[in-house]
Amino acid sequence: MEYNAVFTSEDGGGFSVSVPELSGCFSQGDTFEEAQKNIKEAIELYLEPEFNKAPVYSVDPRNQFMAPIKVTFAI
């Protein structure tokens, strides 16, 4: 299975990461690579029945897509 992960660059350094399709599935890492590794492990644990505390919602990938959105503002 494949899931989309949302990475957020943190002000103090590092990244936080969540998986929108898996409510409550999140992790972090000091580097992008570490955050990738950590979220992969979090997803695997989340999907194991004995660790899954939240319901898994099935999302039809044909009804979902990701696109970059550019936002500009004056400081």
N, CA, C, O and CB atoms as a CASP TS submission, in Angstrom:
PFRMAT TS
TARGET T0000
AUTHOR 0000-0000-0000
METHOD Language model
MODEL 1
PARENT N/A
ATOM      1  N   MET     1       0.839  -1.176   0.000  1.00  0.00           N
ATOM      2  CA  MET     1       0.000   0.000   0.000  1.00  0.00           C
ATOM      3  C   MET     1       0.884   1.240   0.000  1.00  0.00           C
ATOM      4  O   MET     1       2.038   1.204   0.430  1.00  0.00           O
ATOM      5  CB  MET     1      -0.955  -0.002   1.212  1.00  0.00           C
ATOM      6  N   GLU     2       0.330   2.310  -0.480  1.00  0.00           N
ATOM      7  CA  GLU     2       1.062   3.570  -0.539  1.00  0.00           C
ATOM      8  C   GLU     2       0.189   4.682   0.027  1.00  0.00           C
ATOM      9  O   GLU     2      -1.000   4.768  -0.279  1.00  0.00           O
ATOM     10  CB  GLU     2       1.495   3.897  -1.995  1.00  0.00           C
ATOM     11  N   TYR     3       0.787   5.527   0.850  1.00  0.00           N
ATOM     12  CA  TYR     3       0.075   6.638   1.478  1.00  0.00           C
ATOM     13  C   TYR     3       0.813   7.941   1.199  1.00  0.00           C
ATOM     14  O   TYR     3       2.033   7.947   1.035  1.00  0.00           O
ATOM     15  CB  TYR     3      -0.070   6.410   3.004  1.00  0.00           C
ATOM     16  N   ASN     4       0.074   9.038   1.145  1.00  0.00           N
ATOM     17  CA  ASN     4       0.679  10.362   1.029  1.00  0.00           C
ATOM     18  C   ASN     4       1.058  10.848   2.415  1.00  0.00           C
ATOM     19  O   ASN     4       0.273  10.735   3.357  1.00  0.00           O
ATOM     20  CB  ASN     4      -0.285  11.365   0.335  1.00  0.00           C
ATOM     21  N   ALA     5       2.254  11.387   2.538  1.00  0.00           N
ATOM     22  CA  ALA     5       2.714  11.954   3.803  1.00  0.00           C
ATOM     23  C   ALA     5       2.919  13.452   3.610  1.00  0.00           C
ATOM     24  O   ALA     5       3.426  13.889   2.577  1.00  0.00           O
ATOM     25  CB  ALA     5       4.033  11.265   4.293  1.00  0.00           C
ATOM     26  N   VAL     6       2.519  14.233   4.611  1.00  0.00           N
ATOM     27  CA  VAL     6       2.663  15.686   4.570  1.00  0.00           C
ATOM     28  C   VAL     6       3.809  16.070   5.504  1.00  0.00           C
ATOM     29  O   VAL     6       3.733  15.859   6.714  1.00  0.00           O
ATOM     30  CB  VAL     6       1.325  16.410   4.979  1.00  0.00           C
ATOM     31  N   PHE     7       4.872  16.635   4.927  1.00  0.00           N
ATOM     32  CA  PHE     7       6.053  17.039   5.682  1.00  0.00           C
ATOM     33  C   PHE     7       5.997  18.536   5.944  1.00  0.00           C
ATOM     34  O   PHE     7       5.700  19.321   5.044  1.00  0.00           O
ATOM     35  CB  PHE     7       7.351  16.664   4.926  1.00  0.00           C
ATOM     36  N   THR     8       6.284  18.929   7.182  1.00  0.00           N
ATOM     37  CA  THR     8       6.309  20.338   7.561  1.00  0.00           C
ATOM     38  C   THR     8       7.681  20.660   8.131  1.00  0.00           C
ATOM     39  O   THR     8       8.132  20.028   9.087  1.00  0.00           O
ATOM     40  CB  THR     8       5.185  20.668   8.590  1.00  0.00           C
ATOM     41  N   SER     9       8.342  21.648   7.538  1.00  0.00           N
ATOM     42  CA  SER     9       9.634  22.098   8.035  1.00  0.00           C
ATOM     43  C   SER     9       9.404  22.904   9.312  1.00  0.00           C
ATOM     44  O   SER     9       8.643  23.871   9.309  1.00  0.00           O
ATOM     45  CB  SER     9      10.391  22.947   6.961  1.00  0.00           C
ATOM     46  N   GLU    10      10.054  22.509  10.392  1.00  0.00           N
ATOM     47  CA  GLU    10       9.855  23.162  11.683  1.00  0.00           C
ATOM     48  C   GLU    10      10.823  24.326  11.864  1.00  0.00           C
ATOM     49  O   GLU    10      11.952  24.280  11.375  1.00  0.00           O
ATOM     50  CB  GLU    10      10.026  22.154  12.821  1.00  0.00           C
ATOM     51  N   ASP    11      10.382  25.371  12.567  1.00  0.00           N
ATOM     52  CA  ASP    11      11.201  26.564  12.793  1.00  0.00           C
ATOM     53  C   ASP    11      12.525  26.243  13.479  1.00  0.00           C
ATOM     54  O   ASP    11      13.552  26.826  13.132  1.00  0.00           O
ATOM     55  CB  ASP    11      10.432  27.569  13.623  1.00  0.00           C
ATOM     56  N   GLY    12      12.519  25.341  14.433  1.00  0.00           N
ATOM     57  CA  GLY    12      13.728  24.988  15.162  1.00  0.00           C
ATOM     58  C   GLY    12      14.596  23.966  14.449  1.00  0.00           C
ATOM     59  O   GLY    12      15.610  23.527  14.992  1.00  0.00           O
ATOM     60  N   GLY    13      14.213  23.584  13.244  1.00  0.00           N
ATOM     61  CA  GLY    13      14.932  22.563  12.488  1.00  0.00           C
ATOM     62  C   GLY    13      14.176  21.250  12.494  1.00  0.00           C
ATOM     63  O   GLY    13      13.359  20.999  13.380  1.00  0.00           O
ATOM     64  N   GLY    14      14.443  20.437  11.533  1.00  0.00           N
ATOM     65  CA  GLY    14      13.787  19.149  11.428  1.00  0.00           C
ATOM     66  C   GLY    14      12.432  19.239  10.755  1.00  0.00           C
ATOM     67  O   GLY    14      12.029  20.293  10.262  1.00  0.00           O
ATOM     68  N   PHE    15      11.740  18.115  10.745  1.00  0.00           N
ATOM     69  CA  PHE    15      10.464  18.003  10.051  1.00  0.00           C
ATOM     70  C   PHE    15       9.460  17.255  10.913  1.00  0.00           C
ATOM     71  O   PHE    15       9.806  16.290  11.594  1.00  0.00           O
ATOM     72  CB  PHE    15      10.640  17.298   8.700  1.00  0.00           C
ATOM     73  N   SER    16       8.216  17.709  10.876  1.00  0.00           N
ATOM     74  CA  SER    16       7.111  16.913  11.399  1.00  0.00           C
ATOM     75  C   SER    16       6.395  16.348  10.182  1.00  0.00           C
ATOM     76  O   SER    16       6.433  16.941   9.104  1.00  0.00           O
ATOM     77  CB  SER    16       6.134  17.768  12.322  1.00  0.00           C
ATOM     78  N   VAL    17       5.750  15.218  10.350  1.00  0.00           N
ATOM     79  CA  VAL    17       5.119  14.553   9.211  1.00  0.00           C
ATOM     80  C   VAL    17       3.861  13.831   9.680  1.00  0.00           C
ATOM     81  O   VAL    17       3.831  13.227  10.752  1.00  0.00           O
ATOM     82  CB  VAL    17       6.101  13.560   8.532  1.00  0.00           C
ATOM     83  N   SER    18       2.821  13.909   8.846  1.00  0.00           N
ATOM     84  CA  SER    18       1.564  13.230   9.158  1.00  0.00           C
ATOM     85  C   SER    18       1.042  12.537   7.911  1.00  0.00           C
ATOM     86  O   SER    18       1.476  12.823   6.795  1.00  0.00           O
ATOM     87  CB  SER    18       0.513  14.227   9.710  1.00  0.00           C
ATOM     88  N   VAL    19       0.107  11.626   8.118  1.00  0.00           N
ATOM     89  CA  VAL    19      -0.523  10.891   7.025  1.00  0.00           C
ATOM     90  C   VAL    19      -2.019  11.177   7.104  1.00  0.00           C
ATOM     91  O   VAL    19      -2.703  10.613   7.957  1.00  0.00           O
ATOM     92  CB  VAL    19      -0.221   9.338   7.108  1.00  0.00           C
ATOM     93  N   PRO    20      -2.546  12.046   6.228  1.00  0.00           N
ATOM     94  CA  PRO    20      -3.954  12.437   6.309  1.00  0.00           C
ATOM     95  C   PRO    20      -4.935  11.268   6.279  1.00  0.00           C
ATOM     96  O   PRO    20      -5.975  11.326   6.936  1.00  0.00           O
ATOM     97  CB  PRO    20      -4.272  13.361   5.189  1.00  0.00           C
ATOM     98  N   GLU    21      -4.628  10.220   5.538  1.00  0.00           N
ATOM     99  CA  GLU    21      -5.537   9.074   5.435  1.00  0.00           C
ATOM    100  C   GLU    21      -5.587   8.242   6.712  1.00  0.00           C
ATOM    101  O   GLU    21      -6.512   7.452   6.899  1.00  0.00           O
ATOM    102  CB  GLU    21      -5.124   8.194   4.278  1.00  0.00           C
ATOM    103  N   LEU    22      -4.604   8.410   7.589  1.00  0.00           N
ATOM    104  CA  LEU    22      -4.523   7.618   8.818  1.00  0.00           C
ATOM    105  C   LEU    22      -4.569   8.566  10.011  1.00  0.00           C
ATOM    106  O   LEU    22      -3.537   9.046  10.478  1.00  0.00           O
ATOM    107  CB  LEU    22      -3.221   6.745   8.847  1.00  0.00           C
ATOM    108  N   SER    23      -5.761   8.822  10.488  1.00  0.00           N
ATOM    109  CA  SER    23      -5.978   9.779  11.573  1.00  0.00           C
ATOM    110  C   SER    23      -5.094   9.466  12.780  1.00  0.00           C
ATOM    111  O   SER    23      -5.136   8.362  13.322  1.00  0.00           O
ATOM    112  CB  SER    23      -7.452   9.780  11.990  1.00  0.00           C
ATOM    113  N   GLY    24      -4.298  10.442  13.190  1.00  0.00           N
ATOM    114  CA  GLY    24      -3.433  10.260  14.347  1.00  0.00           C
ATOM    115  C   GLY    24      -2.084   9.647  14.040  1.00  0.00           C
ATOM    116  O   GLY    24      -1.299   9.411  14.958  1.00  0.00           O
ATOM    117  N   CYS    25      -1.790   9.380  12.779  1.00  0.00           N
ATOM    118  CA  CYS    25      -0.501   8.805  12.401  1.00  0.00           C
ATOM    119  C   CYS    25       0.452   9.946  12.058  1.00  0.00           C
ATOM    120  O   CYS    25       0.287  10.622  11.043  1.00  0.00           O
ATOM    121  CB  CYS    25      -0.649   7.813  11.195  1.00  0.00           C
ATOM    122  N   PHE    26       1.446  10.151  12.912  1.00  0.00           N
ATOM    123  CA  PHE    26       2.394  11.232  12.690  1.00  0.00           C
ATOM    124  C   PHE    26       3.745  10.853  13.271  1.00  0.00           C
ATOM    125  O   PHE    26       3.854   9.914  14.060  1.00  0.00           O
ATOM    126  CB  PHE    26       1.884  12.546  13.311  1.00  0.00           C
ATOM    127  N   SER    27       4.782  11.596  12.871  1.00  0.00           N
ATOM    128  CA  SER    27       6.128  11.371  13.372  1.00  0.00           C
ATOM    129  C   SER    27       6.935  12.635  13.132  1.00  0.00           C
ATOM    130  O   SER    27       6.379  13.690  12.826  1.00  0.00           O
ATOM    131  CB  SER    27       6.794  10.135  12.688  1.00  0.00           C
ATOM    132  N   GLN    28       8.256  12.520  13.273  1.00  0.00           N
ATOM    133  CA  GLN    28       9.141  13.657  13.061  1.00  0.00           C
ATOM    134  C   GLN    28      10.542  13.128  12.802  1.00  0.00           C
ATOM    135  O   GLN    28      10.806  11.933  12.937  1.00  0.00           O
ATOM    136  CB  GLN    28       9.124  14.628  14.282  1.00  0.00           C
ATOM    137  N   GLY    29      11.434  14.033  12.427  1.00  0.00           N
ATOM    138  CA  GLY    29      12.827  13.670  12.232  1.00  0.00           C
ATOM    139  C   GLY    29      13.685  14.909  12.132  1.00  0.00           C
ATOM    140  O   GLY    29      13.211  15.968  11.719  1.00  0.00           O
ATOM    141  N   ASP    30      14.948  14.784  12.508  1.00  0.00           N
ATOM    142  CA  ASP    30      15.875  15.913  12.425  1.00  0.00           C
ATOM    143  C   ASP    30      16.214  16.257  10.982  1.00  0.00           C
ATOM    144  O   ASP    30      16.536  17.405  10.676  1.00  0.00           O
ATOM    145  CB  ASP    30      17.151  15.605  13.196  1.00  0.00           C
ATOM    146  N   THR    31      16.143  15.267  10.088  1.00  0.00           N
ATOM    147  CA  THR    31      16.377  15.481   8.657  1.00  0.00           C
ATOM    148  C   THR    31      15.183  14.929   7.884  1.00  0.00           C
ATOM    149  O   THR    31      14.375  14.173   8.423  1.00  0.00           O
ATOM    150  CB  THR    31      17.712  14.800   8.188  1.00  0.00           C
ATOM    151  N   PHE    32      15.084  15.318   6.610  1.00  0.00           N
ATOM    152  CA  PHE    32      14.004  14.801   5.766  1.00  0.00           C
ATOM    153  C   PHE    32      14.083  13.280   5.678  1.00  0.00           C
ATOM    154  O   PHE    32      13.064  12.594   5.758  1.00  0.00           O
ATOM    155  CB  PHE    32      14.069  15.423   4.353  1.00  0.00           C
ATOM    156  N   GLU    33      15.296  12.758   5.514  1.00  0.00           N
ATOM    157  CA  GLU    33      15.479  11.312   5.390  1.00  0.00           C
ATOM    158  C   GLU    33      15.059  10.589   6.668  1.00  0.00           C
ATOM    159  O   GLU    33      14.430   9.533   6.612  1.00  0.00           O
ATOM    160  CB  GLU    33      16.939  10.988   5.059  1.00  0.00           C
ATOM    161  N   GLU    34      15.412  11.165   7.827  1.00  0.00           N
ATOM    162  CA  GLU    34      15.018  10.553   9.096  1.00  0.00           C
ATOM    163  C   GLU    34      13.499  10.601   9.271  1.00  0.00           C
ATOM    164  O   GLU    34      12.896   9.641   9.751  1.00  0.00           O
ATOM    165  CB  GLU    34      15.713  11.262  10.274  1.00  0.00           C
ATOM    166  N   ALA    35      12.883  11.721   8.881  1.00  0.00           N
ATOM    167  CA  ALA    35      11.423  11.837   8.972  1.00  0.00           C
ATOM    168  C   ALA    35      10.749  10.812   8.065  1.00  0.00           C
ATOM    169  O   ALA    35       9.737  10.226   8.450  1.00  0.00           O
ATOM    170  CB  ALA    35      10.966  13.265   8.596  1.00  0.00           C
ATOM    171  N   GLN    36      11.293  10.584   6.858  1.00  0.00           N
ATOM    172  CA  GLN    36      10.752   9.564   5.947  1.00  0.00           C
ATOM    173  C   GLN    36      10.813   8.186   6.595  1.00  0.00           C
ATOM    174  O   GLN    36       9.834   7.440   6.583  1.00  0.00           O
ATOM    175  CB  GLN    36      11.528   9.557   4.608  1.00  0.00           C
ATOM    176  N   LYS    37      11.962   7.861   7.155  1.00  0.00           N
ATOM    177  CA  LYS    37      12.146   6.558   7.803  1.00  0.00           C
ATOM    178  C   LYS    37      11.182   6.412   8.981  1.00  0.00           C
ATOM    179  O   LYS    37      10.562   5.363   9.156  1.00  0.00           O
ATOM    180  CB  LYS    37      13.610   6.388   8.281  1.00  0.00           C
ATOM    181  N   ASN    38      11.062   7.459   9.780  1.00  0.00           N
ATOM    182  CA  ASN    38      10.208   7.395  10.967  1.00  0.00           C
ATOM    183  C   ASN    38       8.732   7.284  10.620  1.00  0.00           C
ATOM    184  O   ASN    38       7.998   6.557  11.289  1.00  0.00           O
ATOM    185  CB  ASN    38      10.432   8.611  11.830  1.00  0.00           C
ATOM    186  N   ILE    39       8.278   7.995   9.581  1.00  0.00           N
ATOM    187  CA  ILE    39       6.853   7.917   9.234  1.00  0.00           C
ATOM    188  C   ILE    39       6.537   6.556   8.621  1.00  0.00           C
ATOM    189  O   ILE    39       5.433   6.042   8.801  1.00  0.00           O
ATOM    190  CB  ILE    39       6.462   9.053   8.252  1.00  0.00           C
ATOM    191  N   LYS    40       7.483   5.968   7.905  1.00  0.00           N
ATOM    192  CA  LYS    40       7.269   4.618   7.362  1.00  0.00           C
ATOM    193  C   LYS    40       7.049   3.635   8.512  1.00  0.00           C
ATOM    194  O   LYS    40       6.152   2.793   8.457  1.00  0.00           O
ATOM    195  CB  LYS    40       8.483   4.171   6.482  1.00  0.00           C
ATOM    196  N   GLU    41       7.871   3.748   9.548  1.00  0.00           N
ATOM    197  CA  GLU    41       7.711   2.883  10.721  1.00  0.00           C
ATOM    198  C   GLU    41       6.383   3.165  11.426  1.00  0.00           C
ATOM    199  O   GLU    41       5.702   2.237  11.862  1.00  0.00           O
ATOM    200  CB  GLU    41       8.887   3.081  11.701  1.00  0.00           C
ATOM    201  N   ALA    42       6.015   4.441  11.538  1.00  0.00           N
ATOM    202  CA  ALA    42       4.750   4.802  12.189  1.00  0.00           C
ATOM    203  C   ALA    42       3.557   4.226  11.429  1.00  0.00           C
ATOM    204  O   ALA    42       2.602   3.746  12.040  1.00  0.00           O
ATOM    205  CB  ALA    42       4.617   6.333  12.294  1.00  0.00           C
ATOM    206  N   ILE    43       3.610   4.274  10.097  1.00  0.00           N
ATOM    207  CA  ILE    43       2.523   3.713   9.278  1.00  0.00           C
ATOM    208  C   ILE    43       2.423   2.208   9.505  1.00  0.00           C
ATOM    209  O   ILE    43       1.330   1.675   9.694  1.00  0.00           O
ATOM    210  CB  ILE    43       2.751   4.016   7.770  1.00  0.00           C
ATOM    211  N   GLU    44       3.566   1.528   9.487  1.00  0.00           N
ATOM    212  CA  GLU    44       3.561   0.080   9.692  1.00  0.00           C
ATOM    213  C   GLU    44       2.966  -0.277  11.054  1.00  0.00           C
ATOM    214  O   GLU    44       2.174  -1.214  11.157  1.00  0.00           O
ATOM    215  CB  GLU    44       4.987  -0.482   9.573  1.00  0.00           C
ATOM    216  N   LEU    45       3.341   0.461  12.095  1.00  0.00           N
ATOM    217  CA  LEU    45       2.789   0.203  13.428  1.00  0.00           C
ATOM    218  C   LEU    45       1.305   0.536  13.483  1.00  0.00           C
ATOM    219  O   LEU    45       0.525  -0.192  14.096  1.00  0.00           O
ATOM    220  CB  LEU    45       3.543   1.010  14.485  1.00  0.00           C
ATOM    221  N   TYR    46       0.920   1.623  12.852  1.00  0.00           N
ATOM    222  CA  TYR    46      -0.482   2.047  12.843  1.00  0.00           C
ATOM    223  C   TYR    46      -1.376   0.976  12.233  1.00  0.00           C
ATOM    224  O   TYR    46      -2.488   0.739  12.705  1.00  0.00           O
ATOM    225  CB  TYR    46      -0.639   3.361  12.072  1.00  0.00           C
ATOM    226  N   LEU    47      -0.885   0.337  11.186  1.00  0.00           N
ATOM    227  CA  LEU    47      -1.691  -0.643  10.464  1.00  0.00           C
ATOM    228  C   LEU    47      -1.730  -2.014  11.140  1.00  0.00           C
ATOM    229  O   LEU    47      -2.534  -2.864  10.757  1.00  0.00           O
ATOM    230  CB  LEU    47      -1.167  -0.792   9.067  1.00  0.00           C
ATOM    231  N   GLU    48      -0.875  -2.239  12.136  1.00  0.00           N
ATOM    232  CA  GLU    48      -0.941  -3.488  12.892  1.00  0.00           C
ATOM    233  C   GLU    48      -2.149  -3.410  13.815  1.00  0.00           C
ATOM    234  O   GLU    48      -2.265  -2.460  14.589  1.00  0.00           O
ATOM    235  CB  GLU    48       0.379  -3.743  13.704  1.00  0.00           C
ATOM    236  N   PRO    49      -3.050  -4.385  13.752  1.00  0.00           N
ATOM    237  CA  PRO    49      -4.307  -4.316  14.509  1.00  0.00           C
ATOM    238  C   PRO    49      -4.144  -4.025  15.999  1.00  0.00           C
ATOM    239  O   PRO    49      -4.939  -3.267  16.554  1.00  0.00           O
ATOM    240  CB  PRO    49      -5.041  -5.598  14.353  1.00  0.00           C
ATOM    241  N   GLU    50      -3.153  -4.594  16.659  1.00  0.00           N
ATOM    242  CA  GLU    50      -3.025  -4.386  18.103  1.00  0.00           C
ATOM    243  C   GLU    50      -2.564  -2.973  18.461  1.00  0.00           C
ATOM    244  O   GLU    50      -2.725  -2.553  19.607  1.00  0.00           O
ATOM    245  CB  GLU    50      -2.056  -5.393  18.679  1.00  0.00           C
ATOM    246  N   PHE    51      -1.995  -2.230  17.507  1.00  0.00           N
ATOM    247  CA  PHE    51      -1.561  -0.859  17.769  1.00  0.00           C
ATOM    248  C   PHE    51      -2.558   0.170  17.254  1.00  0.00           C
ATOM    249  O   PHE    51      -2.472   1.346  17.605  1.00  0.00           O
ATOM    250  CB  PHE    51      -0.207  -0.614  17.140  1.00  0.00           C
ATOM    251  N   ASN    52      -3.485  -0.255  16.440  1.00  0.00           N
ATOM    252  CA  ASN    52      -4.406   0.685  15.791  1.00  0.00           C
ATOM    253  C   ASN    52      -5.502   1.112  16.760  1.00  0.00           C
ATOM    254  O   ASN    52      -6.386   0.327  17.104  1.00  0.00           O
ATOM    255  CB  ASN    52      -5.030   0.053  14.527  1.00  0.00           C
ATOM    256  N   LYS    53      -5.431   2.357  17.192  1.00  0.00           N
ATOM    257  CA  LYS    53      -6.420   2.892  18.130  1.00  0.00           C
ATOM    258  C   LYS    53      -7.490   3.715  17.419  1.00  0.00           C
ATOM    259  O   LYS    53      -8.547   3.979  17.993  1.00  0.00           O
ATOM    260  CB  LYS    53      -5.731   3.747  19.189  1.00  0.00           C
ATOM    261  N   ALA    54      -7.233   4.119  16.193  1.00  0.00           N
ATOM    262  CA  ALA    54      -8.186   4.946  15.444  1.00  0.00           C
ATOM    263  C   ALA    54      -8.667   4.161  14.231  1.00  0.00           C
ATOM    264  O   ALA    54      -7.923   3.337  13.700  1.00  0.00           O
ATOM    265  CB  ALA    54      -7.540   6.303  15.006  1.00  0.00           C
ATOM    266  N   PRO    55      -9.887   4.398  13.787  1.00  0.00           N
ATOM    267  CA  PRO    55     -10.378   3.689  12.604  1.00  0.00           C
ATOM    268  C   PRO    55      -9.619   4.106  11.347  1.00  0.00           C
ATOM    269  O   PRO    55      -9.221   5.262  11.199  1.00  0.00           O
ATOM    270  CB  PRO    55     -11.874   3.944  12.418  1.00  0.00           C
ATOM    271  N   VAL    56      -9.427   3.156  10.458  1.00  0.00           N
ATOM    272  CA  VAL    56      -8.803   3.445   9.169  1.00  0.00           C
ATOM    273  C   VAL    56      -9.917   3.710   8.180  1.00  0.00           C
ATOM    274  O   VAL    56     -10.779   2.859   7.960  1.00  0.00           O
ATOM    275  CB  VAL    56      -7.878   2.271   8.687  1.00  0.00           C
ATOM    276  N   TYR    57      -9.899   4.881   7.587  1.00  0.00           N
ATOM    277  CA  TYR    57     -10.916   5.240   6.618  1.00  0.00           C
ATOM    278  C   TYR    57     -10.397   4.946   5.224  1.00  0.00           C
ATOM    279  O   TYR    57      -9.303   5.369   4.852  1.00  0.00           O
ATOM    280  CB  TYR    57     -11.317   6.721   6.756  1.00  0.00           C
ATOM    281  N   SER    58     -11.178   4.232   4.472  1.00  0.00           N
ATOM    282  CA  SER    58     -10.811   3.923   3.103  1.00  0.00           C
ATOM    283  C   SER    58     -11.086   5.139   2.230  1.00  0.00           C
ATOM    284  O   SER    58     -12.202   5.660   2.206  1.00  0.00           O
ATOM    285  CB  SER    58     -11.580   2.683   2.586  1.00  0.00           C
ATOM    286  N   VAL    59     -10.063   5.582   1.518  1.00  0.00           N
ATOM    287  CA  VAL    59     -10.193   6.729   0.626  1.00  0.00           C
ATOM    288  C   VAL    59      -9.985   6.234  -0.793  1.00  0.00           C
ATOM    289  O   VAL    59      -8.972   5.604  -1.098  1.00  0.00           O
ATOM    290  CB  VAL    59      -9.173   7.863   0.987  1.00  0.00           C
ATOM    291  N   ASP    60     -10.932   6.517  -1.648  1.00  0.00           N
ATOM    292  CA  ASP    60     -10.823   6.131  -3.047  1.00  0.00           C
ATOM    293  C   ASP    60      -9.814   7.054  -3.723  1.00  0.00           C
ATOM    294  O   ASP    60     -10.103   8.237  -3.903  1.00  0.00           O
ATOM    295  CB  ASP    60     -12.211   6.193  -3.762  1.00  0.00           C
ATOM    296  N   PRO    61      -8.629   6.545  -4.106  1.00  0.00           N
ATOM    297  CA  PRO    61      -7.603   7.406  -4.690  1.00  0.00           C
ATOM    298  C   PRO    61      -8.036   8.068  -5.997  1.00  0.00           C
ATOM    299  O   PRO    61      -7.419   9.043  -6.425  1.00  0.00           O
ATOM    300  CB  PRO    61      -6.355   6.610  -4.927  1.00  0.00           C
ATOM    301  N   ARG    62      -9.073   7.559  -6.626  1.00  0.00           N
ATOM    302  CA  ARG    62      -9.554   8.190  -7.856  1.00  0.00           C
ATOM    303  C   ARG    62     -10.251   9.513  -7.558  1.00  0.00           C
ATOM    304  O   ARG    62     -10.426  10.337  -8.455  1.00  0.00           O
ATOM    305  CB  ARG    62     -10.507   7.250  -8.601  1.00  0.00           C
ATOM    306  N   ASN    63     -10.648   9.719  -6.309  1.00  0.00           N
ATOM    307  CA  ASN    63     -11.333  10.947  -5.912  1.00  0.00           C
ATOM    308  C   ASN    63     -10.404  11.918  -5.198  1.00  0.00           C
ATOM    309  O   ASN    63     -10.872  12.909  -4.637  1.00  0.00           O
ATOM    310  CB  ASN    63     -12.511  10.619  -5.020  1.00  0.00           C
ATOM    311  N   GLN    64      -9.117  11.664  -5.205  1.00  0.00           N
ATOM    312  CA  GLN    64      -8.186  12.467  -4.432  1.00  0.00           C
ATOM    313  C   GLN    64      -6.937  12.739  -5.246  1.00  0.00           C
ATOM    314  O   GLN    64      -6.478  11.880  -5.999  1.00  0.00           O
ATOM    315  CB  GLN    64      -7.828  11.773  -3.115  1.00  0.00           C
ATOM    316  N   PHE    65      -6.389  13.931  -5.094  1.00  0.00           N
ATOM    317  CA  PHE    65      -5.132  14.255  -5.745  1.00  0.00           C
ATOM    318  C   PHE    65      -4.424  15.327  -4.932  1.00  0.00           C
ATOM    319  O   PHE    65      -5.039  16.000  -4.105  1.00  0.00           O
ATOM    320  CB  PHE    65      -5.360  14.724  -7.206  1.00  0.00           C
ATOM    321  N   MET    66      -3.133  15.479  -5.172  1.00  0.00           N
ATOM    322  CA  MET    66      -2.344  16.513  -4.518  1.00  0.00           C
ATOM    323  C   MET    66      -1.835  17.455  -5.592  1.00  0.00           C
ATOM    324  O   MET    66      -1.525  17.032  -6.706  1.00  0.00           O
ATOM    325  CB  MET    66      -1.165  15.904  -3.693  1.00  0.00           C
ATOM    326  N   ALA    67      -1.751  18.737  -5.253  1.00  0.00           N
ATOM    327  CA  ALA    67      -1.233  19.732  -6.178  1.00  0.00           C
ATOM    328  C   ALA    67      -0.523  20.817  -5.383  1.00  0.00           C
ATOM    329  O   ALA    67      -0.973  21.180  -4.296  1.00  0.00           O
ATOM    330  CB  ALA    67      -2.368  20.334  -7.049  1.00  0.00           C
ATOM    331  N   PRO    68       0.588  21.344  -5.912  1.00  0.00           N
ATOM    332  CA  PRO    68       1.273  22.433  -5.215  1.00  0.00           C
ATOM    333  C   PRO    68       0.471  23.728  -5.331  1.00  0.00           C
ATOM    334  O   PRO    68      -0.099  24.021  -6.382  1.00  0.00           O
ATOM    335  CB  PRO    68       2.695  22.630  -5.783  1.00  0.00           C
ATOM    336  N   ILE    69       0.432  24.489  -4.262  1.00  0.00           N
ATOM    337  CA  ILE    69      -0.248  25.775  -4.236  1.00  0.00           C
ATOM    338  C   ILE    69       0.776  26.819  -3.830  1.00  0.00           C
ATOM    339  O   ILE    69       1.335  26.742  -2.736  1.00  0.00           O
ATOM    340  CB  ILE    69      -1.475  25.764  -3.259  1.00  0.00           C
ATOM    341  N   LYS    70       1.030  27.798  -4.695  1.00  0.00           N
ATOM    342  CA  LYS    70       1.991  28.854  -4.411  1.00  0.00           C
ATOM    343  C   LYS    70       1.266  30.014  -3.747  1.00  0.00           C
ATOM    344  O   LYS    70       0.260  30.509  -4.256  1.00  0.00           O
ATOM    345  CB  LYS    70       2.713  29.318  -5.704  1.00  0.00           C
ATOM    346  N   VAL    71       1.788  30.439  -2.605  1.00  0.00           N
ATOM    347  CA  VAL    71       1.206  31.552  -1.868  1.00  0.00           C
ATOM    348  C   VAL    71       2.287  32.603  -1.677  1.00  0.00           C
ATOM    349  O   VAL    71       3.393  32.287  -1.238  1.00  0.00           O
ATOM    350  CB  VAL    71       0.619  31.085  -0.493  1.00  0.00           C
ATOM    351  N   THR    72       1.976  33.843  -2.002  1.00  0.00           N
ATOM    352  CA  THR    72       2.922  34.933  -1.780  1.00  0.00           C
ATOM    353  C   THR    72       2.273  35.974  -0.887  1.00  0.00           C
ATOM    354  O   THR    72       1.064  36.200  -0.944  1.00  0.00           O
ATOM    355  CB  THR    72       3.377  35.565  -3.122  1.00  0.00           C
ATOM    356  N   PHE    73       3.092  36.601  -0.067  1.00  0.00           N
ATOM    357  CA  PHE    73       2.594  37.669   0.791  1.00  0.00           C
ATOM    358  C   PHE    73       3.755  38.583   1.142  1.00  0.00           C
ATOM    359  O   PHE    73       4.915  38.172   1.108  1.00  0.00           O
ATOM    360  CB  PHE    73       1.922  37.099   2.075  1.00  0.00           C
ATOM    361  N   ALA    74       3.437  39.814   1.478  1.00  0.00           N
ATOM    362  CA  ALA    74       4.455  40.801   1.833  1.00  0.00           C
ATOM    363  C   ALA    74       4.746  40.718   3.323  1.00  0.00           C
ATOM    364  O   ALA    74       3.847  40.535   4.143  1.00  0.00           O
ATOM    365  CB  ALA    74       4.002  42.230   1.447  1.00  0.00           C
ATOM    366  N   ILE    75       6.015  40.855   3.649  1.00  0.00           N
ATOM    367  CA  ILE    75       6.409  40.829   5.063  1.00  0.00           C
ATOM    368  C   ILE    75       6.688  42.246   5.523  1.00  0.00           C
ATOM    369  O   ILE    75       7.037  42.460   6.684  1.00  0.00           O
ATOM    370  CB  ILE    75       7.654  39.925   5.288  1.00  0.00           C
TER
END
